[in-house]
């Protein structure tokens, strides 16, 4: 399960609107199972299962469908991808969520091989260590990174002011007065920012600003966390990265759809094979362009 845990950590958060529920979610799916993390900013829920749980739940919810666990996992990845990646092409699945005691059940309804397909993600409250790993530590790391970025930008502004001063002492003058600026005073700027900009800048809302603007920085910080952990364990980060995919999209499972079959109501006679068919090629995901990091001054 280490691959699922590490893969989930390096996934970006997505913002979901399911009826009246605004949720943040991330998922990672492989042929060995899946891991899902969901939060409404008040609670965090988590589910991580292997192929045995997938097989048993598939039998309970889809009695007319027969398939190996990897095929169901492949189909779940296809259903979740439009939801979590906000692609232009909407998915064909219907999602809803129910709160049962302290648990959250994410229900999925779609079609598979012409038959209804159902799936329930049974998410329980995440452990404090998991919340720290996916939210507290990354957010603290992001805050420190943005603070460092702000200091670097302040230093750069001071150097620019010195450059402008040198030009002025050499007799240079602006051709357009509207371009004139006052020398940068960091303390005055911070005081003004706290009064005028802070209330709007730190408005968390339903979590959507965090998802829309800071995921590239979140991924950079979590990737750094993984690399530091690998160094402490004596693992070569390059070797580990080649063994465990670090893509930011849900891992695509190359599982032929022919493995999923509907169970007929009456037994059908066996047919002689007429030939071998070529391998079915599944559509490949387009690479997600990484956004440039943006800070308070961008």
N, C-alpha and C positions, 0 to 999 in steps of 0.2 A: 504493500500500500504506500510505500515511500514515494513512488513515482506520482501517485494521485495527489498526495499531500504537497509535494514540491510543484507539480503542475498547476494545482489550484492556486497556490500562492502567487504564481507569476501570471495569473489571468487578470485582465482589467475588470472593473466593476461596470455593470450596466444598470440603467434606470428603467424600471418597469411600472406601467400603470395598468393594474388589473382591477377593473370596476372601481371601487373606492379605495383600493390599497395602492399606495406608492411604495415601491420596494427597490432596494439595491440588490443585485444578484451577480454571482459569478459561478462558472461551472467548468469542469474539466472531465472529459470522457475519453477513455481508452478501451481497448478490447478486454481489459481485465476488470473494468468497473467504471464507476463515476463518483465524483465528489461535487457537492452543490452547497453554496453558502448564500443565505438570504438574510436581509436586514430591513427593518422599517424605521431605523434610527432610534428605536426604543429597545428592541431585542434583536438578537442574531441567532439564526437557526442554521442547522448543518445536517447534511446526510452524506455518508460515504458507504458504498456497498460494493461487493464483489460479484462475480458471475453467478454464484449460487443463489444470492438474493434476487438478482435480476431474473434468473430462470424461474424461481418459485413465484415471484410476483407476476411475471408474464403469464404463467399458467392460471393464476387466480383471476386476473383481469381480462384475459383474452383467450378464452377456452377454445375458440375456433381457429386460432393461429398457432402454428408450430414452427419454431425456428431455434437455432442455437443462440445463446446469450449475446454473442458478438454481433449478430444481426440486429437484435433489438437495440443494443447499444448504438449501433450505426444509425438506426432510425431515430433514436432519441437525439443524437447529435444533429441530425438534419432538421429536427423539429425545433430544437433550442437555438440553432444558429441565427435564424432571422430575428428571434426574440431578443437575444443578447447582443447581437451585432448591429441592430438597427439598420438592416440592409434596405435598399430601395424596393426589393421584391418581398412583399409580405408573405409570411408563412401561411400554410393551410391548416394549422392546428389552432385549437381553442384552448386558452389557459384560464384557470380560475384558482383561487386559493381559499382555504377554510382554516379558521383558527379553532383548534381542538385542545382545550386546556392550555398547556404551555407549548404545545406543538403547532406546527404549521404544515398543512398538506397542500401541495401544489398539484393541481389536477390538469391532465393533458388529454385532449380528445382530438383524434384525427382519423385518417384512413390509411390502411395498409393492405395492399393486394386486393383492393376493392371491398374490404371489410372494415368495420369500425375498429379503431385501435385506441385503447385507454391506458393511461399510466398515471400513477400517483407517486409523487415524491414525498416521503414521510420525513420531515425535518424536525429534529428536536433542538432544544436550546443548546447553543454552542458552548463549549467549555471556556472558562476565562483565559486559558492559555491560547486557545484558537482565536479568540477575539483579539488578544494582544498581538498574535502573529500576523493577522490579516488587517487589523485596523490601528491599534494603539501604536505599535512600533513603526509601521510605515508612515503614519501621520506625523509622529514625532520626527522621523527622519526627513520627511518632506518639509516640515517647518524649519528644521535646521538648514536644509539645503536652500530654501528660499531666503532665510536670513543671511546666509553666506553670499547668495547671489545679490541681495540688496547692498551688502557691504562692498562687494566688488564694483557694482554700478556707481555707488557713491564715490568710491575712489576714482573711478574713471571720470566722473563729472568734475571732481576737483582738478584732475590733470587737464581736462578740457578748458576749465576756467584759467589755469595757468598759461595754457597755449594762447587763449584769446588775449590775456593780459600782455603777453609778449608781443603779439601782433600790434596791439594798441600802442605799446611803448615804442614800437618801430615806425609808428606813423600811419598804420593801416586804419581805415575807417569803413564802416558799413555803408553799402550803397543803398540799402533799404532799412529804414529805422524800425520797421515792424519786426525785424529779425533780432532786435536787441534783447538780451536776457540779462537778468541780475545774477551775480555770482551765487553758486549753490551753497546754501547753509543747511547742513544736514539736520541739526536740532530743530530749526524752524520748520523744515519740511515735515519731520516726524510729528511734531505737535499739530501742525495743520492737518496732516493725514488722519491722526487719531480723532480729530473733531469732525472733519468734513467727510472723509471717505470710509472710515472704519465701519460705521453701522451698516452701510450697503455692502462693503467688501466681505464681511464675515457673516452675511445672511445665509445660513445653511439651507433653509427652506425644507424641501422634501428630498434633498440630496442630489438633485439634478445638476446644479452648478459644479459640484465636485466631480461628477461623472463626465460632464461635457468638457471641462477645462483642465483637469489635473491628472488624467489617466496616464499620459506619457511619463510624467514625473513619478507617479505611483509605481509604474512598472520598473522604472530605472532604480528606484529605492528598493523594491522587493527583490529585484535581480541582484543588487549589491548585497542584500541580506543573505541570499542563498549562496553567493560566492564566498562570503565571509564564513558561513557555516561549513562549507566544504573545505576551506583551508584549515579550520580548526579540527576537522575530522581527518585531515590528511588526504583528502580527495582532490585529484586534479580537476579544477573547474572545467577545463577544455574537454577532458575525457568524459566527464559527467554530462556536459552539455550536449555532446554528440550522442550519448546514450539515451538521454531524456530530452524530448523536444521542449523547446522554450518558446514556441509560437504563442502569440497572444490570442489566437482564435481557437475555438473548440477543435480539438484534434479530429481530423477526418479519418474515419475508419474505412478502409478499402474492403468492404464486405459485400459480395454480390447480393443483389436483392432476390435472386433465385433461392437463397437459403430460407427465405420466409415463404411459407406456404399456408394456405387456408385448409383447415381440416374438413373434408367433405362429409355431408350428412350420411351418405351411403358409400360403401367401399367401391372403388373403381378398379377395373381389371388392369393388370400391369401391361405396359407396352414395351415392345422391343426397341432398343435404342436405334435411332436412325443415323446418328452421327454425333460428333463432338462439336460443341459450340465453343466459340472463342471466349476469352475472359471478358467480363463486363467491366467497362471502365466507368468509374464514378466521376462526377464532375469535381474538378479541383477548385479549392478556394483561392480567391485572389489575395495577394499579399496586402496586408494593411500598412499604409504609409504611416511612419512614425512622425508624430507632430513635434515641432521644436518646443523646447521647454520655455515656458513663459512665466515671468515673475511679476512682482508688484509694479515694475516700471515698464512692462511690455504693453 
